[in-house]
Amino acid sequence: MLGRSLDRITLLDVYEALGRPTLFAIVNRSDEPDCLIARNVNATLADTMAAAEALFVERFGKLTLDTLPPPSPTPLSRHD
């Protein structure tokens, strides 16, 4: 799937080749909390995380590997 030139491979291709791993490590502590406020917070978090994931996926589909800058070299520390 990824055996093509960098200008034809998107970050979405890489993400999907990796099995669409979880993008965020924020989870609800309880799926069915007794507290109404907690339920509302959990629902809002779930909606927000879904919207954030959709934005990531949309952006991933527009970025090809050839457009990514190379990592900047890490300067060596001076030891005096």
Secondary structure as UniProt FT lines:
FT   HELIX           6..8
FT   HELIX           11..17
FT   TURN            18..19
FT   HELIX           36..62
FT   HELIX           65..67
//
